[in-house]
Amino acid sequence: MTIAAITDVTERIIERSKPTREPYLDRMRAAAESGPHRGSLSCANLAHGFAACPASDKEKLAGEVVPNLAIITSYNDMLSAHEPYQRFPPIIKQAARDAGAVAQVASGVPAMCDGVTQGNKGMELSLFSRDVIAMATAVGLSHNMFDAALYLGICDKIVPGLMIGALTFSHLPAIFVPAGPMPSGQPNDEKVRIRQLYAEGKVGRDELLKSESASYHSPGTCTFYGTANSNQMLMEFMGLHLPGASFINPDTPLRDALTREATKRALAITASGNAFTPIGEVIDEKAIVNGVIGLHATGGSTNHVLHLVAIAKAAGIVLTLEDMSDLAACTPLLARVYPNGMADVNHFHAAGGLPYLIGEMVREGHLHEDVKTVNGEGLGSMAREPKLDGNDVVWVDAPKKAANDKILATVSKPFSTEGGLHMLDGNIGRAVIKISAVKEQFHVTEAPVRVFADQESVQAAFKAGELDRDVIVVCRFQGPKANGMPELHRFASPLGVLQDRGHKVALITDGRMSGASGKVPAAIHCTPEAADGGGIAKLRDGDIVRLDARNGTLQALVDEEEWAAREAVTADLSHHDHGMGTELFRCFRKMVCGSDAGASPL
């Protein structure tokens, strides 16, 4: 029954997408048929394109017969996840030369960190940075000098932005090259404990900073299972990584060897060889479904409810919230990684990680195995672990049994029979809830609401003792049209404190909470958003609301006639039009579609 449901969802996505997918593939084929494009450039064009190259590379590029790899990099040395990428271009260039080819850094793309900007003005640029990254990717590839591309990106909006940009150049083969997570630091439960003590005023800023610094302490991604590490999961489930590449720590021999192997494989799948594999063929309807299933099976980031819709759209595929909800209902939850458990991604990887998980789900028929991957084989080829043999990588079959059954489960004995993300619908609007970290007793919450327009007001009310009761906090005018849809983590700790005190607590917002969504039930991405006059803008202090994750409803228990007659409130949003660069994104806020359609202005 489960496998049949996956097939049904896939078939309806295929049918629904025909008007957009078929023209997309026609464009891809037309671009691919014209072959490597350097030959179409004038001598002056080509001279500009390789002017900075060593003489040996110039000679190869002038000959028009060797592959040239584009490197699209998100390197910066302020953000821990991206700092390791400083070393990657030289490794890639040398690996390409050793194979008789060339690699060039085609462009850099911005990489911002939600962990730095949370609760601050800069967070209003965060979601839209995804679309800037997509455009920056296109700018780099527009020089038309390349036969394939390697994408160096790892964190929140960077991988989705790179994906959208890559899919726009559908005829180019693409491999995504991760940098890996930082080694494990302070245990997650201790980090949460200190955060809640700080929220209650029981410890000071010095102790909080010491705790946070022990958690985020070296190059690499943060080790909790948020959007960055969910990105890496998606790239493996969708066939764009080398097998088992996601969670190898930075600056290690195996990490460097995998980067060299990614270069070799990218060269092998160009149109110059016999294994041409353009990204437009790798990412099809089945690959998108595999990504959604991976998200549910691992309890991944809620941000991907936005990103997967936008990624699918870039490939001419129409993915809906209903598709995701139906796939959640037939996907078992097989991973417990913080905040859905206390293990971090290093523990997850040591327990078997993605190679085990993909193998288990392929064997049990819970994934489409008959897809293209950058390995030249089906998805089952991802159920392998990389090992070092001297300086080279060899792959071995992943174990069929997890090393720790508290972190990784089996399809026959899952942590939950349903995936970690659910959809909600009702007179307030449509929303998303991540329940994998929420105890079952809190899956249904009914309480009066207290309405706010920003995080700061919520914190002030908490400190004043005004929320020390059963309450559903509503934070509205946080959607993409209002202010760019920032993540709203500042009240995660206060609401957690209230829940620990025995109160019924929940959150409703048209903003985001991300992969760090924790133990408090949170209905997020509420659409239509308040700035669009959605139901969330009709709520008043004291209204009784029922959030029911079991039955997928989000309902204000207000008389139907009264609700129909009630006007949506409006807000002065002019303060979002300036400061920290928000002026430059005014057109994005005007053009953006709703969160259920991917929250993209493109």
MIKEFI-784073 format. One record per residue (C-alpha): x, y, z. Coordinates in steps of 0.25 Angstrom, whole numbers, always signed. Each point is the difference from the previous one (the first is absolute). Last residue first. Example, Ala and Ser with C-alpha at 12.3 -4.5 7.8 and 13.67 -1.06 7.14 Angstrom:
BEGIN
c1->+55&c2->-4&c3->+29
c1->-6&c2->-14&c3->+2
//
This chain:
BEGIN
c1->+47&c2->+138&c3->-40
c1->-5&c2->+7&c3->+13
c1->+0&c2->-14&c3->+7
c1->-8&c2->-4&c3->+12
c1->-1&c2->-14&c3->-4
c1->-15&c2->-1&c3->-5
c1->-5&c2->-3&c3->+14
c1->+8&c2->+12&c3->+5
c1->-7&c2->+9&c3->-8
c1->+6&c2->+7&c3->-13
c1->+10&c2->+11&c3->+1
c1->-1&c2->+12&c3->-9
c1->-2&c2->+11&c3->+9
c1->+9&c2->-5&c3->+11
c1->+11&c2->-3&c3->-11
c1->-2&c2->+15&c3->-5
c1->+3&c2->+5&c3->+14
c1->+13&c2->-8&c3->+0
c1->+10&c2->+11&c3->-2
c1->-6&c2->+8&c3->+11
c1->+2&c2->-11&c3->+10
c1->+14&c2->+2&c3->-1
c1->+3&c2->+1&c3->+16
c1->-11&c2->+11&c3->+1
c1->-12&c2->+4&c3->-8
c1->-13&c2->-5&c3->-5
c1->-3&c2->-9&c3->+12
c1->-4&c2->+13&c3->+8
c1->-11&c2->+2&c3->-10
c1->-8&c2->-12&c3->+5
c1->-11&c2->+8&c3->+6
c1->-10&c2->-11&c3->+3
c1->-14&c2->-5&c3->-4
c1->-10&c2->-8&c3->+7
c1->-9&c2->-10&c3->-7
c1->-15&c2->+4&c3->+1
c1->-10&c2->-9&c3->+8
c1->-13&c2->-3&c3->-8
c1->+4&c2->-14&c3->-4
c1->+5&c2->-3&c3->+14
c1->-12&c2->+5&c3->+7
c1->-9&c2->-8&c3->-10
c1->+8&c2->-12&c3->+3
c1->+0&c2->+1&c3->+15
c1->+15&c2->+0&c3->+5
c1->+8&c2->-13&c3->+4
c1->+12&c2->+5&c3->-9
c1->+4&c2->-13&c3->-7
c1->+13&c2->-6&c3->-4
c1->-2&c2->-14&c3->-5
c1->+9&c2->-12&c3->-4
c1->-8&c2->-11&c3->+7
c1->+12&c2->-4&c3->+9
c1->+6&c2->+14&c3->+0
c1->-12&c2->+6&c3->+6
c1->+2&c2->+15&c3->+4
c1->-13&c2->+5&c3->+6
c1->-2&c2->+15&c3->+2
c1->-8&c2->+7&c3->+10
c1->+0&c2->+15&c3->-2
c1->+5&c2->+8&c3->+12
c1->+8&c2->+10&c3->-8
c1->-5&c2->+2&c3->-14
c1->+2&c2->-8&c3->-13
c1->-4&c2->+5&c3->-13
c1->+14&c2->+2&c3->-5
c1->+3&c2->-14&c3->+1
c1->-12&c2->-3&c3->-10
c1->+8&c2->+7&c3->-11
c1->-1&c2->+14&c3->-4
c1->+12&c2->+0&c3->-9
c1->+10&c2->+7&c3->+10
c1->-6&c2->-11&c3->+10
c1->+6&c2->-11&c3->-8
c1->-10&c2->-9&c3->-9
c1->+7&c2->-9&c3->+5
c1->+6&c2->-4&c3->+14
c1->+14&c2->-3&c3->-3
c1->+0&c2->-6&c3->+15
c1->-9&c2->-7&c3->+9
c1->+10&c2->-3&c3->+12
c1->-2&c2->-11&c3->+10
c1->+11&c2->+2&c3->+11
c1->+10&c2->-10&c3->+1
c1->+10&c2->+5&c3->-11
c1->+0&c2->+7&c3->-13
c1->+15&c2->+1&c3->-3
c1->-2&c2->-4&c3->-14
c1->-7&c2->+13&c3->-3
c1->-9&c2->+9&c3->+8
c1->-6&c2->+8&c3->-11
c1->-10&c2->+12&c3->-1
c1->-15&c2->-1&c3->-2
c1->-1&c2->-3&c3->+14
c1->-8&c2->-9&c3->+10
c1->+7&c2->-5&c3->+13
c1->-4&c2->-10&c3->+11
c1->-1&c2->-1&c3->+15
c1->-9&c2->-8&c3->+9
c1->+7&c2->+3&c3->+14
c1->+7&c2->-10&c3->+9
c1->+12&c2->+9&c3->+4
c1->+8&c2->-7&c3->-11
c1->-9&c2->+5&c3->-10
c1->+2&c2->+14&c3->+5
c1->+15&c2->-2&c3->-1
c1->+0&c2->-5&c3->-14
c1->-8&c2->+12&c3->-4
c1->+11&c2->+9&c3->+6
c1->+11&c2->-8&c3->-7
c1->-7&c2->+0&c3->-14
c1->-3&c2->+14&c3->+1
c1->+12&c2->+6&c3->-7
c1->+0&c2->-10&c3->-11
c1->-9&c2->+7&c3->-10
c1->+6&c2->-3&c3->-13
c1->-2&c2->+12&c3->-10
c1->-11&c2->+1&c3->-10
c1->+4&c2->+11&c3->-10
c1->-6&c2->+11&c3->+8
c1->-15&c2->+1&c3->-3
c1->+0&c2->-7&c3->-14
c1->+8&c2->-12&c3->+5
c1->-8&c2->-2&c3->+13
c1->+3&c2->+6&c3->+14
c1->-13&c2->+8&c3->+1
c1->-4&c2->-9&c3->+11
c1->+4&c2->-6&c3->+13
c1->-11&c2->-7&c3->+7
c1->+3&c2->-7&c3->+13
c1->-9&c2->-11&c3->+4
c1->-2&c2->+1&c3->+15
c1->-2&c2->-8&c3->+13
c1->+6&c2->+9&c3->+11
c1->+13&c2->+7&c3->+3
c1->-1&c2->+9&c3->-12
c1->-2&c2->+14&c3->+7
c1->+12&c2->-3&c3->+9
c1->+7&c2->+13&c3->-3
c1->+12&c2->-8&c3->-6
c1->-10&c2->-7&c3->-9
c1->-7&c2->+12&c3->-5
c1->+13&c2->+7&c3->-3
c1->+5&c2->-13&c3->-8
c1->-13&c2->+0&c3->-8
c1->+1&c2->+15&c3->-3
c1->+15&c2->-2&c3->-5
c1->-5&c2->-11&c3->-9
c1->-9&c2->+8&c3->-8
c1->-14&c2->+3&c3->-4
c1->-7&c2->-6&c3->+12
c1->-13&c2->-7&c3->+3
c1->-3&c2->-8&c3->+13
c1->-9&c2->-12&c3->-3
c1->-9&c2->-8&c3->+9
c1->+3&c2->-15&c3->+1
c1->-2&c2->-13&c3->-7
c1->+12&c2->-9&c3->-3
c1->+0&c2->-13&c3->-7
c1->+14&c2->-6&c3->-3
c1->+4&c2->+4&c3->+14
c1->-2&c2->-14&c3->+6
c1->+8&c2->-6&c3->-11
c1->+13&c2->+6&c3->+4
c1->+5&c2->+10&c3->-11
c1->+13&c2->-2&c3->-6
c1->-5&c2->-8&c3->-12
c1->-12&c2->+10&c3->-1
c1->+5&c2->+10&c3->-10
c1->-13&c2->+8&c3->-4
c1->-3&c2->+7&c3->-13
c1->-12&c2->+10&c3->-2
c1->-12&c2->+3&c3->-8
c1->-10&c2->+10&c3->+4
c1->-7&c2->+5&c3->+13
c1->-13&c2->-6&c3->-5
c1->+7&c2->-14&c3->-1
c1->+11&c2->-7&c3->-5
c1->+13&c2->-7&c3->+6
c1->+11&c2->-7&c3->-7
c1->+9&c2->-10&c3->+7
c1->+15&c2->-2&c3->+1
c1->+7&c2->-11&c3->+7
c1->-4&c2->-12&c3->-8
c1->-11&c2->-10&c3->+4
c1->+1&c2->-14&c3->+6
c1->+9&c2->+5&c3->+11
c1->+13&c2->-4&c3->+6
c1->+0&c2->-11&c3->-11
c1->+0&c2->-15&c3->+2
c1->-2&c2->-7&c3->-13
c1->+6&c2->+12&c3->-8
c1->+12&c2->-1&c3->+9
c1->+5&c2->+10&c3->+11
c1->+12&c2->+9&c3->+1
c1->+4&c2->+8&c3->+12
c1->-5&c2->-9&c3->+12
c1->+3&c2->-12&c3->-9
c1->+15&c2->+3&c3->+1
c1->+10&c2->-7&c3->-10
c1->-11&c2->-1&c3->-11
c1->-2&c2->-13&c3->-7
c1->+1&c2->-2&c3->-15
c1->+14&c2->+5&c3->+1
c1->+4&c2->+9&c3->-12
c1->+7&c2->-7&c3->-12
c1->+14&c2->+4&c3->-2
c1->+5&c2->+12&c3->-8
c1->+15&c2->+3&c3->-3
c1->+6&c2->+13&c3->+1
c1->+15&c2->+3&c3->-4
c1->+12&c2->+5&c3->+8
c1->+3&c2->-13&c3->+6
c1->-13&c2->-8&c3->+0
c1->-9&c2->+10&c3->+7
c1->-15&c2->-4&c3->+2
c1->-13&c2->+5&c3->-5
c1->-13&c2->-7&c3->+4
c1->-10&c2->-6&c3->-9
c1->-15&c2->+1&c3->-1
c1->+1&c2->+11&c3->-10
c1->+0&c2->-11&c3->-11
c1->-14&c2->-4&c3->+3
c1->-4&c2->+14&c3->-6
c1->+2&c2->-6&c3->-14
c1->+14&c2->+0&c3->-7
c1->+8&c2->+11&c3->-8
c1->+6&c2->+5&c3->+13
c1->-6&c2->+14&c3->-2
c1->-13&c2->-7&c3->+2
c1->-11&c2->-3&c3->-9
c1->-13&c2->-6&c3->+6
c1->-6&c2->-15&c3->+0
c1->+2&c2->-1&c3->+15
c1->-13&c2->+8&c3->+4
c1->+0&c2->-1&c3->+15
c1->-9&c2->-7&c3->+10
c1->+2&c2->-14&c3->-7
c1->+6&c2->-7&c3->+13
c1->+13&c2->-2&c3->-6
c1->+1&c2->+14&c3->-5
c1->-4&c2->+5&c3->+14
c1->+11&c2->-8&c3->+7
c1->+10&c2->+3&c3->-10
c1->-3&c2->+15&c3->+1
c1->+1&c2->+0&c3->+15
c1->+13&c2->-8&c3->+1
c1->+7&c2->+9&c3->-10
c1->-6&c2->+12&c3->+7
c1->+5&c2->-2&c3->+13
c1->+5&c2->-14&c3->+5
c1->+1&c2->+3&c3->+15
c1->+13&c2->+8&c3->-2
c1->-7&c2->+9&c3->-9
c1->-11&c2->+3&c3->+10
c1->+10&c2->+2&c3->+11
c1->+7&c2->+10&c3->-8
c1->-14&c2->+6&c3->-4
c1->-3&c2->+2&c3->+15
c1->-8&c2->-9&c3->+9
c1->-9&c2->+6&c3->+11
c1->-13&c2->-3&c3->-7
c1->-9&c2->+7&c3->-11
c1->+7&c2->+13&c3->+3
c1->+10&c2->-7&c3->-1
c1->+1&c2->-13&c3->-9
c1->-10&c2->-11&c3->+2
c1->-1&c2->-7&c3->-14
c1->-10&c2->-10&c3->-6
c1->-13&c2->+7&c3->+0
c1->-9&c2->-8&c3->-9
c1->-6&c2->+6&c3->-13
c1->-14&c2->-3&c3->-5
c1->-7&c2->+12&c3->+7
c1->+12&c2->+9&c3->-3
c1->-2&c2->-3&c3->-15
c1->-14&c2->+5&c3->+1
c1->+4&c2->+13&c3->+7
c1->+11&c2->+2&c3->-10
c1->-9&c2->-1&c3->-12
c1->-11&c2->+8&c3->+7
c1->+10&c2->+11&c3->+2
c1->+2&c2->+0&c3->-15
c1->+11&c2->-3&c3->-10
c1->+0&c2->+5&c3->-15
c1->+12&c2->-4&c3->-8
c1->+6&c2->+8&c3->-10
c1->+14&c2->-2&c3->+5
c1->+0&c2->+14&c3->+7
c1->-13&c2->-3&c3->+5
c1->+5&c2->-12&c3->+7
c1->+11&c2->+8&c3->+7
c1->-11&c2->+10&c3->+5
c1->-9&c2->-10&c3->+6
c1->+12&c2->-7&c3->+6
c1->+4&c2->+13&c3->+6
c1->-12&c2->+4&c3->+7
c1->-4&c2->-13&c3->+7
c1->+15&c2->-1&c3->+1
c1->+0&c2->+10&c3->+11
c1->-7&c2->-10&c3->+9
c1->+14&c2->-6&c3->+2
c1->+1&c2->-15&c3->+1
c1->-7&c2->-11&c3->+8
c1->+8&c2->-11&c3->-7
c1->-11&c2->-8&c3->-7
c1->-8&c2->+13&c3->-3
c1->+12&c2->+7&c3->-7
c1->+4&c2->-13&c3->-7
c1->-14&c2->-2&c3->-5
c1->+0&c2->+14&c3->-6
c1->+14&c2->-2&c3->-7
c1->-5&c2->-13&c3->-6
c1->-12&c2->+7&c3->-5
c1->+9&c2->+10&c3->-7
c1->+8&c2->-11&c3->-6
c1->-12&c2->-7&c3->-5
c1->-5&c2->+13&c3->-7
c1->+13&c2->+3&c3->-6
c1->+13&c2->+5&c3->+5
c1->+11&c2->-9&c3->-7
c1->-5&c2->+4&c3->-14
c1->+1&c2->+15&c3->+2
c1->+13&c2->-2&c3->+7
c1->+7&c2->-5&c3->-13
c1->+6&c2->-14&c3->+0
c1->+8&c2->-3&c3->-12
c1->+7&c2->-14&c3->+2
c1->+8&c2->-2&c3->-12
c1->+9&c2->+12&c3->+1
c1->+1&c2->+14&c3->-6
c1->-15&c2->+3&c3->+4
c1->+5&c2->+0&c3->+14
c1->-2&c2->-11&c3->+10
c1->+14&c2->-5&c3->+1
c1->+6&c2->+14&c3->+3
c1->-10&c2->+2&c3->+12
c1->+4&c2->-14&c3->+5
c1->+15&c2->+4&c3->+0
c1->-3&c2->+13&c3->+7
c1->-9&c2->-7&c3->+10
c1->+11&c2->-10&c3->+3
c1->+10&c2->+11&c3->+3
c1->-10&c2->+6&c3->+10
c1->-2&c2->-14&c3->+6
c1->+15&c2->-1&c3->+2
c1->+0&c2->+13&c3->+7
c1->-11&c2->-4&c3->+10
c1->+7&c2->-14&c3->+2
c1->+13&c2->+7&c3->+3
c1->-7&c2->+9&c3->+11
c1->-1&c2->+15&c3->-1
c1->-15&c2->+0&c3->+2
c1->-8&c2->-12&c3->+7
c1->-7&c2->-11&c3->-9
c1->-15&c2->+2&c3->+1
c1->-5&c2->+2&c3->-14
c1->+9&c2->-9&c3->-9
c1->-7&c2->-13&c3->+3
c1->-2&c2->-3&c3->-15
c1->+5&c2->+11&c3->-9
c1->-10&c2->+11&c3->+0
c1->-11&c2->+4&c3->-10
c1->-9&c2->-12&c3->+1
c1->-12&c2->+6&c3->+6
c1->+1&c2->-8&c3->+13
c1->+14&c2->+5&c3->+1
c1->-2&c2->+14&c3->-3
c1->-12&c2->+0&c3->+9
c1->+8&c2->-5&c3->+12
c1->+10&c2->+11&c3->-2
c1->-11&c2->+11&c3->+0
c1->-6&c2->-6&c3->+13
c1->+14&c2->+2&c3->+6
c1->-1&c2->+15&c3->-3
c1->-14&c2->+1&c3->+3
c1->+1&c2->-5&c3->+14
c1->+4&c2->-14&c3->+5
c1->+10&c2->+5&c3->+11
c1->+15&c2->-1&c3->-3
c1->+2&c2->+15&c3->-4
c1->+7&c2->-1&c3->-13
c1->+15&c2->+0&c3->-1
c1->+12&c2->+8&c3->+5
c1->+0&c2->+0&c3->+16
c1->-7&c2->+3&c3->+13
c1->-15&c2->+1&c3->-1
c1->-4&c2->-7&c3->+12
c1->+11&c2->+4&c3->+9
c1->-2&c2->+14&c3->-5
c1->-15&c2->+0&c3->+4
c1->+3&c2->-5&c3->+14
c1->+10&c2->+11&c3->+2
c1->-9&c2->+10&c3->-6
c1->-11&c2->-4&c3->+10
c1->+9&c2->+0&c3->+12
c1->+4&c2->+15&c3->-4
c1->-14&c2->+4&c3->-3
c1->-5&c2->-3&c3->+14
c1->-7&c2->-12&c3->+7
c1->-13&c2->-1&c3->+7
c1->-7&c2->+11&c3->-8
c1->-11&c2->-10&c3->-5
c1->+5&c2->+1&c3->-14
c1->+14&c2->-2&c3->+4
c1->-4&c2->-13&c3->+8
c1->-7&c2->-4&c3->-13
c1->+12&c2->+2&c3->-9
c1->+9&c2->-7&c3->+11
c1->-9&c2->-13&c3->+0
c1->-1&c2->+0&c3->-16
c1->+15&c2->+0&c3->-1
c1->+1&c2->-11&c3->+10
c1->-10&c2->-9&c3->-7
c1->+8&c2->+3&c3->-13
c1->+13&c2->-6&c3->+5
c1->+12&c2->+10&c3->-1
c1->+9&c2->-2&c3->-12
c1->-1&c2->-11&c3->-11
c1->+10&c2->+2&c3->-11
c1->-4&c2->+11&c3->-11
c1->-9&c2->-5&c3->-11
c1->+4&c2->-3&c3->-14
c1->+5&c2->+8&c3->-12
c1->-10&c2->-5&c3->-11
c1->+2&c2->-1&c3->-15
c1->-12&c2->+1&c3->-8
c1->+2&c2->-6&c3->-14
c1->-6&c2->+6&c3->-13
c1->-1&c2->-4&c3->-14
c1->-4&c2->+12&c3->-9
c1->-12&c2->-1&c3->-9
c1->-10&c2->+5&c3->+11
c1->+7&c2->+13&c3->+2
c1->-13&c2->+6&c3->+7
c1->+2&c2->-13&c3->+8
c1->+13&c2->+5&c3->+5
c1->-5&c2->+13&c3->+5
c1->-12&c2->-6&c3->+7
c1->+10&c2->-10&c3->+6
c1->+10&c2->+10&c3->+4
c1->-11&c2->+8&c3->+7
c1->-5&c2->-12&c3->+7
c1->+14&c2->-4&c3->+5
c1->+3&c2->+15&c3->+5
c1->-13&c2->+2&c3->+7
c1->+4&c2->-7&c3->+13
c1->+14&c2->-5&c3->-1
c1->+8&c2->-9&c3->-9
c1->+6&c2->+5&c3->-13
c1->+11&c2->-3&c3->-9
c1->-6&c2->-3&c3->-14
c1->+8&c2->-7&c3->-10
c1->-4&c2->+3&c3->-14
c1->+0&c2->-7&c3->-14
c1->+4&c2->+4&c3->-14
c1->+4&c2->+14&c3->+2
c1->+3&c2->+13&c3->-8
c1->-14&c2->+6&c3->-2
c1->+3&c2->+13&c3->+8
c1->-14&c2->-2&c3->+5
c1->+5&c2->-10&c3->+11
c1->+5&c2->+11&c3->+9
c1->-13&c2->+9&c3->-2
c1->-9&c2->-12&c3->+2
c1->+6&c2->-4&c3->+13
c1->-1&c2->+15&c3->+5
c1->-15&c2->-1&c3->-4
c1->-2&c2->-13&c3->+8
c1->+8&c2->+6&c3->+12
c1->-9&c2->+13&c3->-1
c1->-12&c2->-10&c3->+1
c1->+5&c2->-7&c3->+12
c1->+4&c2->+14&c3->+6
c1->-15&c2->+3&c3->+0
c1->-2&c2->-9&c3->+12
c1->+11&c2->+7&c3->+8
c1->-2&c2->+14&c3->-3
c1->-10&c2->+3&c3->+12
c1->+10&c2->-7&c3->+9
c1->+9&c2->+12&c3->-1
c1->-9&c2->+8&c3->+9
c1->+3&c2->-9&c3->+12
c1->-7&c2->-11&c3->+7
c1->+8&c2->-11&c3->-7
c1->+11&c2->+7&c3->-8
c1->+12&c2->-9&c3->+4
c1->-7&c2->-13&c3->+1
c1->-7&c2->+3&c3->-13
c1->+14&c2->+0&c3->-7
c1->+2&c2->+7&c3->-13
c1->+7&c2->-5&c3->-12
c1->+1&c2->+8&c3->-13
c1->+4&c2->-6&c3->-13
c1->+14&c2->-1&c3->-6
c1->+2&c2->-2&c3->-15
c1->+6&c2->-8&c3->-11
c1->+12&c2->-5&c3->+8
c1->+7&c2->-7&c3->-11
c1->+3&c2->-15&c3->-3
c1->+8&c2->-6&c3->-11
c1->+2&c2->-14&c3->-6
c1->+11&c2->-10&c3->-2
c1->-4&c2->-9&c3->+12
c1->+11&c2->+5&c3->+8
c1->-4&c2->+14&c3->-4
c1->-14&c2->-2&c3->+6
c1->+5&c2->-6&c3->+13
c1->+10&c2->+12&c3->+1
c1->-12&c2->+10&c3->-2
c1->-9&c2->-7&c3->+9
c1->+10&c2->+0&c3->+12
c1->+4&c2->+15&c3->-3
c1->-15&c2->+3&c3->+0
c1->-3&c2->-8&c3->+13
c1->+9&c2->+7&c3->+10
c1->-8&c2->+12&c3->+3
c1->-12&c2->-9&c3->+0
c1->+3&c2->-3&c3->+15
c1->-5&c2->+14&c3->+4
c1->-14&c2->-3&c3->-5
c1->-6&c2->-7&c3->+12
c1->+7&c2->+8&c3->+11
c1->-5&c2->+14&c3->-6
c1->+10&c2->+11&c3->+0
c1->+10&c2->-6&c3->-9
c1->-9&c2->+1&c3->-13
c1->-1&c2->-10&c3->-11
c1->-14&c2->-2&c3->-7
c1->+7&c2->-5&c3->-12
c1->-4&c2->-3&c3->-15
c1->+11&c2->-8&c3->-6
c1->-2&c2->-1&c3->-15
c1->+7&c2->-12&c3->-7
c1->+6&c2->+0&c3->-13
c1->+0&c2->-12&c3->-8
c1->+11&c2->-2&c3->-11
c1->-3&c2->+2&c3->-15
c1->+0&c2->+15&c3->-2
c1->+15&c2->+0&c3->-4
c1->+0&c2->+14&c3->+6
c1->-4&c2->-5&c3->+13
c1->+11&c2->-10&c3->+1
c1->+11&c2->+10&c3->-4
c1->-5&c2->+10&c3->+10
c1->+0&c2->-10&c3->+11
c1->+15&c2->-3&c3->-3
c1->+3&c2->+15&c3->-1
c1->-6&c2->+2&c3->+14
c1->-13&c2->+6&c3->+0
c1->-3&c2->+15&c3->+2
c1->-3&c2->+3&c3->-14
c1->-9&c2->-12&c3->-2
c1->-14&c2->+7&c3->-2
c1->+5&c2->+13&c3->-5
c1->+8&c2->-8&c3->-11
c1->-13&c2->-8&c3->-3
c1->-8&c2->+13&c3->-2
c1->+11&c2->+6&c3->-9
c1->+1&c2->-12&c3->-8
c1->-15&c2->+0&c3->-2
c1->-8&c2->-10&c3->+8
c1->-8&c2->-11&c3->-7
c1->+11&c2->-10&c3->+2
c1->+0&c2->+2&c3->+15
c1->-14&c2->-6&c3->+0
c1->+1&c2->-15&c3->+2
c1->-11&c2->-7&c3->-7
c1->-11&c2->+7&c3->-8
c1->-8&c2->-12&c3->+3
c1->+0&c2->+3&c3->+15
c1->-7&c2->+13&c3->-1
c1->-11&c2->-6&c3->-9
c1->-2&c2->-12&c3->+9
c1->-1&c2->+9&c3->+12
c1->-10&c2->+9&c3->-6
c1->-9&c2->-12&c3->-4
c1->+1&c2->-5&c3->+14
c1->-5&c2->+13&c3->+5
c1->-11&c2->+0&c3->-10
c1->-4&c2->-14&c3->+5
c1->+0&c2->+4&c3->+15
c1->-9&c2->+12&c3->-1
c1->-13&c2->-6&c3->-7
c1->+3&c2->-14&c3->+5
c1->+1&c2->+4&c3->+15
c1->-14&c2->-4&c3->+5
c1->+2&c2->-14&c3->-7
c1->+14&c2->-2&c3->+6
c1->-5&c2->+5&c3->+14
c1->-12&c2->-9&c3->-1
c1->+9&c2->-12&c3->-3
c1->+9&c2->+2&c3->+11
c1->-11&c2->+2&c3->+10
c1->-6&c2->-14&c3->-4
c1->+13&c2->-7&c3->+0
c1->+3&c2->+5&c3->+14
c1->-14&c2->-5&c3->+4
c1->+2&c2->-14&c3->-7
c1->+13&c2->-1&c3->+9
c1->-8&c2->+3&c3->+12
c1->-11&c2->-10&c3->-3
//
